[in-house]
């Protein structure tokens, strides 16, 4: 009883502080406006977690497994694409596994040394692994509040530099070493001439950094839409974050395969308008955008055959009394399609087994034609042949809870040929960890 009373007083005091700051901000329109919004969001997130009587494992990038599974559960050496799989997950864990699921190398730098959030409220997002073992990785925390950071560390987990901003989701690196990463801020005024955007709203941007983590410039994506022929895509925003940018990818020589883009453009995925788009970073304008059969999608990838591969999160809905259409979805889809006609050329929906991730999700076309799929919300990686059969399956070994009933999401994974990671040449295939 006393603990509940003290906890209640704690939340009341935080809300009172946020209320007083809000009054100051509304009068003076100072920078306290943004911080007040963040305080409200943070307090609300904490209150929901504790009032529900749940642990962080119930609602924060962990999923309760119906059956305990861990490591490699399917492995067909005749059909899989051999290599090492890089994985980024919760508790600031990143590691490489071989096809048997053994850890070949790992990186670990506690988030708590960079921010006040606890490690169990932390997950690693997008990453970029260099041949020498250097790692760029995004740290994200509870409730989409500020305090996230992009860190570059060496193969031994020593921090080389960090860029502190509201970095989130994915990142990409071009041939000159420039880094592209989504960031956001809270806009208290609508300066874009888009009448249906009601402040305050989350203003997505792309931060472009040099190879040393120094900011070159930021490009507002709402501004890029507002000055483009695709401004009408923001006519009916359904969320206080109109776009929710979850993918940013530099387009190199593969641009020659696609009539609507050029080398140096940026491929975007914009979850909240169910769109993929092309940004010209020099003109700071959207030059192409498309909606289609996908909903709440992630990770569109340009393929050499002129098609796009995409993780379509909300593919199939089951009518359920009392539930909205979105909360009724129970199946995801991976699809390869023509971006002009939207004709599908290959799909995977799990065949007869359950396949679903409401959030995140990734795809990668492998050298032998297989497709690696990250079913983020279930902590699972699949490698699927063109005929739809499993060649490899892996479950995250990171579990939590008194019966280890919660599996950590896998937020990022990528398959590498062993020869591409030169830093391993000194250790060969020796199993090692840095934890």
Buried (B, 14 or more C-beta within 10 A) or exposed (E): EEEEEEBEEBBEEBBEEBEEBBEEBEEEEEEBBBBBBBBBBBBBBBBEBBEEEEBBBBEBBBBEBEEEBBEBEEBBEEBBBBBBBBBBBBBBBBBBBBBEBEBBBBBBBBBEEBBEBBBBBBBBBBBBBBEEBBBBBBBBBBBBBBBBBBBBBBBEBEEEBBBBBBBBBBBBBBEEEBBBBBBBBBBBEBBBEBEEBEEBBBBBBBBBBEEEBEEEEBBBBBBBBBBBEBBEBBEEBEEBBBBBBBBBBBBEEBBEEBEEBEEBBBBBBBBBBBBBBBBBBEEBBBBBBBBBBBBBBBBBBBBEEBBBBBBBBBBBBEEEEEEEEEEBBBBBBBBBBEBEEBEBEBBBBBEEEEBBBBBBBBBBBBEEEBBBBBBBBBBBBBBBBEEEEBBBBBBBBBBBBEEEBBBBBBBBBBBBEBEEBEBBEEEEEEEEEBE
